[in-house]
Amino acid sequence: MRKLCVLAVVMLAVSFCAMAQNGPKNEVFGGYSYFHADTGLTGLPSQNMNGWDGALTHFFNPYLGVTADFNGEYTSQNVSGTTTNVHLHNFLFGPTVAYRRSKIRPFAHALFGVSHLSGSTDDGTGSVSIPSDNSFAMAFGGGADLKVARVIDVRLGQLDYVRTEFGSTSQNHLRYATGVVFRF
């Protein structure tokens, strides 16, 4: 019986060591997002938007995972006394490849999902909602995280090409994000 207990304790200790070598299986990212939005329309200039980005990634092994990425981008412009507010939200999912065995952790992803565009205008007499629209969206890109603690990384930067198709035109956007990653 004593040998069986010792064997069980050794097996438990070895399994904990093996788990520690694999590292955390999940990452949660949250931070700031800068979005250079292409309108896709001739004569209507591109817009710079600011917002937030959040993502959850589950890793199946040290290099391959799946990501759920959500972001919100916002801009406001005042032209001739009329204020226009635009809101863009993306809900994207897809595979992620990462190298998580060093202090600097590069990654790349291909994300697919939906984009939601909404907004309002106000000419001083009251706010009027702009009809909202949904579009297929995809984002291809990557970035690098810097390990600062056992469970905390700083996202040095993430750069994505984002494509949407609102109306009958395609839009090609660029998104940059930075923030904090928690690993568990």
C-alpha positions, 0 to 999 in steps of 0.5 A, a space after each residue: 500500500 505504501 508503494 502505491 501511495 508513493 507511486 501516486 504522489 510521484 505520478 501526480 508530481 510528474 503530471 504537474 511538471 508536464 502541465 507547467 511545461 505546456 504553459 497556459 492554454 488560454 489568452 485574453 487580450 484587451 486594449 486600444 485599437 486604431 482603425 483606418 477605415 476605407 469608405 470604398 466610395 470615390 470622393 469620400 475620404 478614408 476615416 481614422 477611427 479609435 476604439 477598443 479590441 478584445 480577444 480570447 484565444 484557446 491553444 490546442 498545443 503550444 503553437 496552434 489555437 483558435 481566436 474570438 476577436 471583438 472590436 469597436 471603432 468610433 468616429 465623429 465629424 462636424 461638417 457645416 454644423 452637422 455632426 455625424 457619429 459612426 460606429 463599427 463593430 467586428 465579431 471575428 473568429 479563426 485560427 491562430 499560429 503562435 510561437 510562445 517559447 520565448 520572451 517575444 511571442 510572435 503570432 499570426 491569424 486569419 479571422 472571419 465573421 461579421 461587421 456591423 455599421 451604425 451611426 447617427 447625425 445631428 444638425 442641431 434640431 435633433 439626432 437621427 439614426 443612420 440605417 445600420 448594415 451588416 457585412 461579411 468581414 475578414 481580417 488577416 494579420 498578426 503581431 508580437 507580445 512581450 512576456 513581462 510576467 508569468 501570466 502577463 504579456 504586453 501586446 507590442 502591436 497587432 496589425 491586421 488587414 480587414 475587409 468588409 463589403 457594405 452596400 455594393 462596394 468592398 472596403 479595405 481597412 487597416 487595424 492596429 491594436 496594443 494592450 495587455 494579454 493575460 494567460 491562464 
